[in-house]
Amino acid sequence: MALYSAAAAVLAGLERGEGGLKSLVYNSGFPLYALVSETLRYASVLEKLLDRAALLQAEKKLTPQLAKVLVYDLLFGKGLKCGGRWKALARRHRARLEAELARMKVRRKVSRNEDLLAPEKAVSAAASQVPRYIRVNTLKTCVDDVIEFFKHQGYAYLGKAASVEELKALSGKKFLLDPHLPELLVFPSQTDLHDNLLYTSGHIILQDKASCLPAFLLGPVAGSHVIDACAAPGNKTSHLAAILKNKGQIFAFDVDAKRMATMNTLLTRAGVTGCQLVQQDFLTVDPRDPKYSRVTHILLDPSCSGSGMVTRGPEEEAALSAERLQALAGFQRRILSHALSFPALRRLVYSTCSLHQEENEDVVQAVLQEWGSAFRLVTAFPSWSCRGLAAFSGAESCLRASPAETLTHGFFVAVLERCREGAADPSSVPAAAKENPQPGKGAEPGAALKKRKKKKQRVKE
């Protein structure tokens, strides 16, 4: 019962404007993101079903939010998981709800539940074309073993994709190796792996491809000291730990206690060690504190509007005021500038899941101007097709991601490096991107990572 009550509370919080979907889910203490986001996606259908079945009139103690969650899982999800009175209540009305759903399909002349979402075409189309990405957690396993595991489960492995276009054709129980990231497997969009043994044991991480880019492009070598400045829920932190091979030190900051608890659970399941969780606002951290004197890499993924998330509804985006956007951009400028003040910092990745120039290129431009010649942009992933908006000279060094162009959530990434005497031209390529050429150019992922490590060691020496 607690699971559905918590999901209903998240829906109510969204309606009252108490926060974004991700933050409210993390604060709930339950793994609710998929359930709540799918309930939101089917919201208009669910409201019609509730009205035509007169469920709220028949059950006076049932709130609209709880009714939506229960009916979604009953008719569209995997079936009700809870016991107690909510399960009994929903099943009592099941026949009538199923009859109304059947009538709705007949009226709309459709046969699939998904087809009922046609009025919300912009959101559902974006969400449906983004594949299911899984990152192999190399702290516990390797890509080859995970591929063999899925083959034994009846999936057909099609090899490494030659292009992003090839990912669009995935269907059924087929999967590919991503063309850009060496430890990322790609499944059809409707593949649900939340109950899969590899996921529940921490051997794989369900993480969108765009969300994997920041840690990959930061590329710290084993033994580095790294800060994840806005770390919860911890997917990027676990990715950093895998890149470091649990050798070195990660300082992971977040101000919220509940999110920290969620992150601790995720990192423990992923086998992460050498990571110090710090419940503190990163803006209040003293860069001159001796414990951070060896921090050479920072990953900064601050709070943002979330406008790039394909599960975000148009009503959420419409509710984002110009004042709120400017407030977010102001915070992002402050925290980026603060991150650059760590004295041993050599490389920083700034990322958001926002589509707005105000939170992306404008923030980077303002902070680079503030720091003068101390830092420079480097070209992030030259083979990536979707580049930064032409907001200032050099903004094309940044990269963007989108459902239409890269088959991912909307994302923005900028890579900044400290300038040194005799440094390469600002258009130089970060090592992580250098060693991942365009698909078909012949470089094997394993060899690329070895070459990257050797290059980094020579720089360090």
ZINORVEN-V241822 format. One line per field, one symbol per residue. phi: phi as a letter, one per 40 degrees, with the letter a starting at -180 (. if undefined). burial: I if it has 24 or more other C-alpha atoms within 12 Angstrom, else O. A space follows every 10 residues. Layout:
phi=???
burial=???
This chain:
phi=.cdccccccc dcccccgcic ccccccccgb cbdccccccc ccdccccccc cccfccccbc cccdcccccc cdccbbccgc ccbgcccccc ccbddccccc ccccccccfb bbddcccdcb dccccccccc cccbcccccb abdcccdcdc cccgcbcbgc ccacdccccc agbbabcdcb bcbbbbbddc cbbcbcdccc cgcbbcacdc cccdccccfc cdgcbbbbcb ccchcccccd ccccfgbhab bbbacccccc cccdcccccc gcbgbbcbca cdccccccdd cbcbcbbbbb bcdacgcccc cccccccccc cccccccccc cccccccccc cccccbabbb aabbccddcb dccccccccc cgccbbcbcc fdccccbccc cachccccbb badccbfbcc abbbbbbccb cgccddccbc dccdcbccdg chccdccccc cccccccccc c
burial=OOIIIIIIII IIOIOOOOII IIIIIIIIII IIIIIIIIII IIIOIIIIII OOIOIIOOOO OIIIIIIIII IIIIIIIOOI OOOOOIIOII IOIIOOIIOI IOOIOOOOOO OOIIOIIOOI OOIIIIIIII IIIIIIIIII IOIOOIIOOI OOOOOOIIII IOIIOIIIOI IOIIIIIIII IIIIIIIIII IOIIOOOIIO IIIIIIIIII IIIIIIIIII IIIIIIIIII IIIIIIIIII IIIIIIOIII IIIIIIOOII IIIIIIIIII IIIIIIIIIO OIIOIOIOOO OIOIIIIIII IIIIIIIIII IIIOOIIOOI OOOOIOOIII IIIIIIIIII IIIIIIIIII IIIIIIIIII IIIIIIIIOO OOOIIIIIII IIIIOIIIIO OOOIIIIIII IIIIIIIIII IIIIIIIIIO OOOOOIOIII IIIIIIIIIO OOOOIOOIIO OIIOOIOOOO O
